[in-house]
Amino acid sequence: MDGKNIHKRKTRHQLRTPRRFRLSFINENTFNEVWTLKFTGPKIIAAVAFLIFAIGCMVATIIVLTPIRTLLPGYLKKEQRQENIVNAMRVDSLSEIVKTNNAYMKNLTEILNPSSTPAKQSTPKAEIAALSPDSLLPPSENEKMFVHRFEEAERFNLKVKSPAAADGIAFFSPINGATVEDSRSKTTEVTLIAPKEAAICSIYGGTVIGTYTVLNQGTTTIVQHPNGFISKYSGITTPFAVIGDKVEAGSVIGLTGNGEKAEESQISIELWNNGTALNPRDYIPF
């Protein structure tokens, strides 16, 4: 009995027709088939493969026969990419020249044909859009030479390096309760008006590298700090620090005057970095 059923199933499997698919377009008014497409499984696979192949051929044709290929990264050669950048810069320069000439002609027309109301002079604004750097284009010889000259010139420019050297350094106020003398002509020196016998403190940790006394001007103390900074305190009446002393931020290095005539003393503060005089107002909180 089981053998007969298996034989019947095998017979049906051999005579079974392949699956077919039909796509019909029906008219909604008459319910008649307008167009019918019949497919089998292999035909559907072949149609999809042909459609993908056709799309690929169309995209390849567009890339090869149209200028859109220049937008692909790595397609252009080094000389072509450099030529495109130079042409873009020339077009930008020409557009600026055209704007200038148009503004000149407009102003000239207003001068030769004055109207009842004075017209404003039109001046073209320089709107130069920065070109994005091309990472695929190596630097030219002129660019390398310019970078080398710039680095050599800025190597000894201490004014550029001094703000970066102050990163991470918090300077201490030299005298508490002192007022800054309003002297805009002195950009590298700040004069403080301090009360009698006020403590003069080091603005940052370091080593005392120099002390000297000037007649009728008091003692001057110089402290070497990290990152190439040097602070100079002039007008100290009673110095406490000597050459070689290690000081911390806020350490007392001297006192202001305590004479009977003067109730206030003047203390001059200077700040240097690698031999360049800085404006103490930009670094020290007074």
BATOR-160265 format. One record per residue (C-alpha): residue number from 0; chain; x, y, z. Coordinates in pm, 1 decimal, padded with zeros to 6 digits. Example, Ala and Ser with C-alpha at 12.3 -4.5 7.8 and 13.67 -1.06 7.14 Angstrom:
BEGIN
+------+-------+----------+----------+----------+
: resi : chain :       xx :       yy :       zz :
+------+-------+----------+----------+----------+
:    0 :     A :  01230.0 : -00450.0 :  00780.0 :
:    1 :     A :  01367.0 : -00106.0 :  00714.0 :
+------+-------+----------+----------+----------+
END
This chain:
BEGIN
+------+-------+----------+----------+----------+
: resi : chain :       xx :       yy :       zz :
+------+-------+----------+----------+----------+
:    0 :     A :  00000.0 :  00000.0 :  00000.0 :
:    1 :     A :  00278.1 :  00237.1 :  00088.2 :
:    2 :     A :  00468.6 :  00139.1 : -00224.7 :
:    3 :     A :  00172.8 :  00229.4 : -00445.2 :
:    4 :     A :  00139.9 :  00577.1 : -00284.3 :
:    5 :     A :  00508.4 :  00646.8 : -00335.2 :
:    6 :     A :  00481.4 :  00538.7 : -00699.4 :
:    7 :     A :  00182.4 :  00770.1 : -00752.4 :
:    8 :     A :  00366.0 :  01066.5 : -00598.6 :
:    9 :     A :  00665.3 :  01008.7 : -00821.5 :
:   10 :     A :  00441.4 :  00989.4 : -01126.4 :
:   11 :     A :  00267.0 :  01315.5 : -01038.7 :
:   12 :     A :  00601.1 :  01488.8 : -00977.3 :
:   13 :     A :  00730.3 :  01390.8 : -01319.8 :
:   14 :     A :  00422.1 :  01516.3 : -01501.8 :
:   15 :     A :  00384.3 :  01839.3 : -01305.8 :
:   16 :     A :  00423.6 :  02155.1 : -01517.8 :
:   17 :     A :  00658.7 :  02436.2 : -01404.1 :
:   18 :     A :  00517.0 :  02731.1 : -01217.7 :
:   19 :     A :  00404.7 :  03018.8 : -01433.5 :
:   20 :     A :  00339.6 :  03384.3 : -01345.0 :
:   21 :     A :  00115.1 :  03621.8 : -01527.9 :
:   22 :     A :  00101.9 :  04003.2 : -01509.3 :
:   23 :     A : -00228.9 :  04134.2 : -01642.0 :
:   24 :     A : -00345.7 :  04491.7 : -01707.0 :
:   25 :     A : -00727.2 :  04512.9 : -01682.8 :
:   26 :     A : -00952.2 :  04794.6 : -01797.0 :
:   27 :     A : -01160.6 :  04900.1 : -01495.8 :
:   28 :     A : -01458.2 :  04999.4 : -01709.9 :
:   29 :     A : -01495.7 :  04683.4 : -01917.1 :
:   30 :     A : -01297.7 :  04441.5 : -01696.2 :
:   31 :     A : -01119.0 :  04316.1 : -02005.4 :
:   32 :     A : -00753.3 :  04231.6 : -02011.6 :
:   33 :     A : -00564.0 :  04496.8 : -02203.2 :
:   34 :     A : -00217.8 :  04349.2 : -02178.1 :
:   35 :     A : -00084.5 :  04025.6 : -02035.7 :
:   36 :     A :  00267.3 :  03912.7 : -01964.3 :
:   37 :     A :  00346.3 :  03553.3 : -01883.0 :
:   38 :     A :  00662.2 :  03456.9 : -01698.3 :
:   39 :     A :  00827.2 :  03152.5 : -01559.3 :
:   40 :     A :  01086.1 :  03139.7 : -01281.5 :
:   41 :     A :  01391.6 :  03134.3 : -01513.4 :
:   42 :     A :  01246.5 :  03416.2 : -01725.8 :
:   43 :     A :  01200.7 :  03639.4 : -01418.0 :
:   44 :     A :  01562.1 :  03579.5 : -01311.2 :
:   45 :     A :  01682.8 :  03653.6 : -01663.2 :
:   46 :     A :  01473.0 :  03974.6 : -01681.0 :
:   47 :     A :  01610.8 :  04103.9 : -01347.8 :
:   48 :     A :  01966.7 :  04024.2 : -01455.3 :
:   49 :     A :  01912.7 :  04203.5 : -01787.8 :
:   50 :     A :  01768.6 :  04508.6 : -01606.5 :
:   51 :     A :  02070.2 :  04528.1 : -01372.3 :
:   52 :     A :  02305.1 :  04491.9 : -01669.3 :
:   53 :     A :  02123.1 :  04767.2 : -01860.8 :
:   54 :     A :  02141.4 :  05006.2 : -01563.6 :
:   55 :     A :  02511.9 :  04930.5 : -01521.6 :
:   56 :     A :  02576.3 :  04999.5 : -01889.9 :
:   57 :     A :  02382.7 :  05328.0 : -01870.4 :
:   58 :     A :  02579.5 :  05447.4 : -01564.1 :
:   59 :     A :  02910.3 :  05351.3 : -01726.2 :
:   60 :     A :  02814.4 :  05536.6 : -02044.6 :
:   61 :     A :  02725.4 :  05851.2 : -01850.7 :
:   62 :     A :  03054.0 :  05840.6 : -01657.3 :
:   63 :     A :  03267.8 :  05782.5 : -01966.0 :
:   64 :     A :  03098.1 :  06020.5 : -02213.8 :
:   65 :     A :  03008.8 :  06312.9 : -01982.7 :
:   66 :     A :  03218.9 :  06553.0 : -01767.3 :
:   67 :     A :  03074.1 :  06394.0 : -01452.4 :
:   68 :     A :  03376.2 :  06163.7 : -01448.5 :
:   69 :     A :  03591.1 :  06455.0 : -01327.8 :
:   70 :     A :  03403.6 :  06449.0 : -00998.3 :
:   71 :     A :  03517.0 :  06097.6 : -00916.1 :
:   72 :     A :  03799.3 :  06087.9 : -00658.4 :
:   73 :     A :  04127.6 :  05970.9 : -00801.4 :
:   74 :     A :  04014.1 :  05992.4 : -01166.2 :
:   75 :     A :  04207.7 :  06303.8 : -01265.0 :
:   76 :     A :  04582.9 :  06311.3 : -01280.5 :
:   77 :     A :  04795.5 :  06543.0 : -01067.7 :
:   78 :     A :  04848.5 :  06790.9 : -01353.5 :
:   79 :     A :  04476.9 :  06803.2 : -01432.9 :
:   80 :     A :  04374.7 :  06860.6 : -01071.2 :
:   81 :     A :  04632.8 :  07139.2 : -01036.7 :
:   82 :     A :  04510.0 :  07296.9 : -01359.3 :
:   83 :     A :  04149.5 :  07291.1 : -01231.7 :
:   84 :     A :  04250.0 :  07467.2 : -00909.8 :
:   85 :     A :  04443.5 :  07734.2 : -01101.1 :
:   86 :     A :  04148.3 :  07788.0 : -01335.3 :
:   87 :     A :  03911.5 :  07825.8 : -01038.5 :
:   88 :     A :  04139.7 :  08089.9 : -00887.8 :
:   89 :     A :  04157.4 :  08274.2 : -01221.5 :
:   90 :     A :  03778.8 :  08273.0 : -01256.3 :
:   91 :     A :  03743.1 :  08411.2 : -00904.8 :
:   92 :     A :  03995.3 :  08687.9 : -00979.3 :
:   93 :     A :  03821.7 :  08775.6 : -01306.4 :
:   94 :     A :  03484.4 :  08797.7 : -01131.5 :
:   95 :     A :  03630.9 :  09041.4 : -00877.8 :
:   96 :     A :  03777.9 :  09253.0 : -01160.1 :
:   97 :     A :  03439.5 :  09259.7 : -01335.7 :
:   98 :     A :  03270.3 :  09376.1 : -01013.7 :
:   99 :     A :  03528.1 :  09653.0 : -00972.7 :
:  100 :     A :  03486.3 :  09770.7 : -01332.7 :
:  101 :     A :  03107.3 :  09768.6 : -01303.4 :
:  102 :     A :  03123.9 :  09974.4 : -00984.6 :
:  103 :     A :  03364.3 :  10218.7 : -01150.6 :
:  104 :     A :  03138.0 :  10261.3 : -01454.7 :
:  105 :     A :  02833.4 :  10310.3 : -01231.5 :
:  106 :     A :  03006.8 :  10581.1 : -01027.6 :
:  107 :     A :  03132.2 :  10748.5 : -01346.4 :
:  108 :     A :  02778.2 :  10749.5 : -01488.9 :
:  109 :     A :  02642.4 :  10908.7 : -01172.2 :
:  110 :     A :  02908.9 :  11180.9 : -01192.0 :
:  111 :     A :  02844.0 :  11262.7 : -01559.8 :
:  112 :     A :  02462.6 :  11244.1 : -01522.0 :
:  113 :     A :  02385.5 :  11376.1 : -01173.1 :
:  114 :     A :  02037.1 :  11302.7 : -01049.2 :
:  115 :     A :  01824.3 :  11501.5 : -00807.5 :
:  116 :     A :  01917.6 :  11278.7 : -00517.3 :
:  117 :     A :  02283.8 :  11197.6 : -00456.0 :
:  118 :     A :  02357.7 :  10835.1 : -00515.3 :
:  119 :     A :  02571.6 :  10631.2 : -00286.9 :
:  120 :     A :  02902.2 :  10521.6 : -00425.3 :
:  121 :     A :  02909.7 :  10151.7 : -00477.6 :
:  122 :     A :  03227.1 :  09981.6 : -00376.3 :
:  123 :     A :  03266.3 :  09613.7 : -00445.4 :
:  124 :     A :  03331.4 :  09405.8 : -00141.1 :
:  125 :     A :  03606.1 :  09154.1 : -00156.4 :
:  126 :     A :  03433.7 :  08823.5 : -00113.0 :
:  127 :     A :  03697.1 :  08566.4 : -00188.1 :
:  128 :     A :  03576.8 :  08218.6 : -00108.6 :
:  129 :     A :  03848.4 :  07999.7 :  00033.1 :
:  130 :     A :  03917.3 :  07697.8 : -00181.0 :
:  131 :     A :  03894.3 :  07370.3 : -00001.9 :
:  132 :     A :  04229.4 :  07196.0 :  00024.7 :
:  133 :     A :  04283.9 :  06909.1 : -00214.7 :
:  134 :     A :  04428.2 :  06615.6 : -00023.4 :
:  135 :     A :  04503.6 :  06423.1 : -00343.6 :
:  136 :     A :  04720.0 :  06701.4 : -00487.8 :
:  137 :     A :  05077.8 :  06711.8 : -00352.1 :
:  138 :     A :  05227.7 :  07055.4 : -00270.3 :
:  139 :     A :  05408.5 :  07230.6 : -00549.5 :
:  140 :     A :  05767.5 :  07350.8 : -00535.0 :
:  141 :     A :  05654.6 :  07713.3 : -00485.1 :
:  142 :     A :  05432.8 :  07608.2 : -00195.3 :
:  143 :     A :  05715.0 :  07412.9 : -00032.1 :
:  144 :     A :  05949.1 :  07709.5 : -00070.4 :
:  145 :     A :  05689.8 :  07947.2 :  00079.7 :
:  146 :     A :  05629.8 :  07718.1 :  00379.5 :
:  147 :     A :  06004.7 :  07687.1 :  00435.2 :
:  148 :     A :  06054.7 :  08065.3 :  00427.8 :
:  149 :     A :  05758.1 :  08117.7 :  00661.6 :
:  150 :     A :  05888.1 :  07864.1 :  00912.2 :
:  151 :     A :  06236.4 :  08018.0 :  00905.5 :
:  152 :     A :  06092.8 :  08367.7 :  00960.1 :
:  153 :     A :  05862.1 :  08262.7 :  01242.7 :
:  154 :     A :  06122.0 :  08049.6 :  01418.7 :
:  155 :     A :  06273.3 :  08355.8 :  01585.1 :
:  156 :     A :  05948.5 :  08551.0 :  01621.8 :
:  157 :     A :  05912.6 :  08541.6 :  01999.5 :
:  158 :     A :  05599.1 :  08756.9 :  02000.1 :
:  159 :     A :  05404.8 :  08478.8 :  01832.0 :
:  160 :     A :  05530.7 :  08207.3 :  02069.1 :
:  161 :     A :  05484.6 :  08396.4 :  02398.2 :
:  162 :     A :  05100.2 :  08359.6 :  02420.0 :
:  163 :     A :  05129.8 :  07984.0 :  02356.5 :
:  164 :     A :  05395.4 :  07957.7 :  02629.3 :
:  165 :     A :  05149.7 :  08101.8 :  02881.7 :
:  166 :     A :  04898.0 :  07819.3 :  02833.3 :
:  167 :     A :  04843.9 :  07635.3 :  03161.3 :
:  168 :     A :  05011.6 :  07909.4 :  03371.1 :
:  169 :     A :  04805.5 :  08112.5 :  03620.4 :
:  170 :     A :  05002.3 :  08413.8 :  03741.5 :
:  171 :     A :  04959.3 :  08549.2 :  04096.4 :
:  172 :     A :  04877.9 :  08910.5 :  04179.8 :
:  173 :     A :  05202.8 :  09081.7 :  04290.9 :
:  174 :     A :  05051.2 :  09321.1 :  04548.7 :
:  175 :     A :  04713.1 :  09293.9 :  04717.4 :
:  176 :     A :  04524.8 :  09620.3 :  04752.9 :
:  177 :     A :  04734.9 :  09807.0 :  04497.0 :
:  178 :     A :  04593.4 :  10022.5 :  04217.9 :
:  179 :     A :  04728.2 :  10041.4 :  03862.3 :
:  180 :     A :  04856.5 :  10379.2 :  03751.3 :
:  181 :     A :  04681.5 :  10492.2 :  03433.1 :
:  182 :     A :  04973.3 :  10516.5 :  03189.3 :
:  183 :     A :  04876.4 :  10400.4 :  02842.4 :
:  184 :     A :  05212.0 :  10500.1 :  02692.7 :
:  185 :     A :  05388.6 :  10220.1 :  02882.6 :
:  186 :     A :  05277.5 :  09897.0 :  02719.0 :
:  187 :     A :  05559.0 :  09677.4 :  02855.3 :
:  188 :     A :  05556.9 :  09806.5 :  03215.1 :
:  189 :     A :  05285.9 :  09843.2 :  03477.6 :
:  190 :     A :  05324.4 :  10084.3 :  03771.7 :
:  191 :     A :  05134.7 :  09990.5 :  04088.6 :
:  192 :     A :  05043.3 :  10237.9 :  04361.1 :
:  193 :     A :  05079.5 :  10029.7 :  04680.2 :
:  194 :     A :  05021.9 :  10120.3 :  05046.6 :
:  195 :     A :  05305.2 :  10144.9 :  05297.3 :
:  196 :     A :  05479.4 :  09824.5 :  05400.3 :
:  197 :     A :  05275.2 :  09614.8 :  05156.2 :
:  198 :     A :  05405.4 :  09269.4 :  05068.5 :
:  199 :     A :  05541.7 :  09223.2 :  04718.3 :
:  200 :     A :  05484.4 :  08864.4 :  04600.2 :
:  201 :     A :  05624.2 :  08656.7 :  04316.9 :
:  202 :     A :  05369.1 :  08611.1 :  04038.3 :
:  203 :     A :  05474.4 :  08248.3 :  03983.8 :
:  204 :     A :  05720.2 :  07989.5 :  04109.0 :
:  205 :     A :  06080.3 :  08019.6 :  03999.6 :
:  206 :     A :  06434.1 :  08117.4 :  04092.5 :
:  207 :     A :  06573.6 :  08461.5 :  04179.2 :
:  208 :     A :  06840.2 :  08532.5 :  03916.7 :
:  209 :     A :  06922.0 :  08894.2 :  03993.8 :
:  210 :     A :  06894.3 :  09174.6 :  04252.4 :
:  211 :     A :  07042.6 :  09522.5 :  04239.0 :
:  212 :     A :  06981.5 :  09856.8 :  04406.3 :
:  213 :     A :  06954.4 :  10196.9 :  04237.4 :
:  214 :     A :  06998.9 :  10516.5 :  04439.2 :
:  215 :     A :  06663.9 :  10679.5 :  04530.5 :
:  216 :     A :  06476.1 :  10412.4 :  04330.3 :
:  217 :     A :  06492.4 :  10110.3 :  04558.7 :
:  218 :     A :  06587.2 :  09752.2 :  04482.8 :
:  219 :     A :  06502.6 :  09554.8 :  04169.7 :
:  220 :     A :  06445.9 :  09178.7 :  04189.1 :
:  221 :     A :  06436.4 :  08950.4 :  03883.6 :
:  222 :     A :  06275.8 :  08603.0 :  03896.4 :
:  223 :     A :  06310.8 :  08330.1 :  03631.0 :
:  224 :     A :  05989.1 :  08127.5 :  03572.5 :
:  225 :     A :  05915.1 :  07817.1 :  03359.8 :
:  226 :     A :  05846.0 :  07836.1 :  02983.0 :
:  227 :     A :  06097.6 :  08118.5 :  02939.4 :
:  228 :     A :  05912.0 :  08380.8 :  03149.7 :
:  229 :     A :  06097.9 :  08640.5 :  03358.3 :
:  230 :     A :  05932.4 :  08886.0 :  03598.7 :
:  231 :     A :  06097.7 :  09205.5 :  03715.4 :
:  232 :     A :  05996.5 :  09402.6 :  04028.2 :
:  233 :     A :  06140.6 :  09754.5 :  04067.5 :
:  234 :     A :  06101.7 :  09992.4 :  04361.3 :
:  235 :     A :  06132.9 :  09743.0 :  04649.9 :
:  236 :     A :  06233.6 :  09918.4 :  04971.3 :
:  237 :     A :  06299.3 :  09611.0 :  05187.3 :
:  238 :     A :  06413.4 :  09312.0 :  04978.1 :
:  239 :     A :  06388.9 :  08961.5 :  05122.5 :
:  240 :     A :  06512.8 :  08745.4 :  04833.2 :
:  241 :     A :  06868.6 :  08701.9 :  04716.2 :
:  242 :     A :  07017.5 :  08542.5 :  04406.1 :
:  243 :     A :  06958.3 :  08167.6 :  04399.4 :
:  244 :     A :  06648.9 :  08162.2 :  04622.9 :
:  245 :     A :  06362.9 :  07933.6 :  04514.8 :
:  246 :     A :  06026.1 :  08107.0 :  04535.1 :
:  247 :     A :  05668.3 :  07988.8 :  04490.6 :
:  248 :     A :  05363.7 :  08169.4 :  04352.1 :
:  249 :     A :  05267.6 :  08422.1 :  04618.9 :
:  250 :     A :  05600.0 :  08408.4 :  04805.8 :
:  251 :     A :  05697.1 :  08746.6 :  04957.7 :
:  252 :     A :  06016.5 :  08880.9 :  04800.7 :
:  253 :     A :  06009.5 :  09226.1 :  04962.4 :
:  254 :     A :  05812.8 :  09517.7 :  05110.1 :
:  255 :     A :  05715.1 :  09857.7 :  04983.8 :
:  256 :     A :  05837.8 :  10183.0 :  05142.6 :
:  257 :     A :  05767.0 :  10273.4 :  05503.1 :
:  258 :     A :  05891.7 :  10630.5 :  05509.9 :
:  259 :     A :  05711.8 :  10901.0 :  05705.9 :
:  260 :     A :  05668.3 :  11137.3 :  05410.4 :
:  261 :     A :  05521.4 :  10903.2 :  05155.2 :
:  262 :     A :  05210.0 :  10708.9 :  05245.7 :
:  263 :     A :  05218.2 :  10519.2 :  04916.1 :
:  264 :     A :  05490.7 :  10357.8 :  04706.9 :
:  265 :     A :  05527.8 :  10293.6 :  04336.0 :
:  266 :     A :  05626.6 :  09945.3 :  04222.4 :
:  267 :     A :  05702.4 :  09872.7 :  03856.2 :
:  268 :     A :  05625.9 :  09526.8 :  03717.2 :
:  269 :     A :  05769.3 :  09392.5 :  03390.3 :
:  270 :     A :  05715.9 :  09055.5 :  03219.4 :
:  271 :     A :  05945.9 :  08902.7 :  02958.8 :
:  272 :     A :  05936.4 :  08582.7 :  02755.1 :
:  273 :     A :  06248.8 :  08454.4 :  02578.7 :
:  274 :     A :  06387.4 :  08806.1 :  02549.2 :
:  275 :     A :  06063.7 :  08970.7 :  02432.6 :
:  276 :     A :  05893.7 :  09231.1 :  02651.6 :
:  277 :     A :  05524.0 :  09153.9 :  02703.5 :
:  278 :     A :  05233.8 :  09364.1 :  02825.1 :
:  279 :     A :  05182.0 :  09251.3 :  03188.6 :
:  280 :     A :  04813.6 :  09352.3 :  03170.9 :
:  281 :     A :  04750.4 :  09064.5 :  02928.8 :
:  282 :     A :  04887.7 :  08797.0 :  03164.8 :
:  283 :     A :  04887.4 :  08913.7 :  03526.6 :
:  284 :     A :  04567.3 :  08989.5 :  03725.6 :
:  285 :     A :  04611.3 :  09327.8 :  03894.5 :
+------+-------+----------+----------+----------+
END
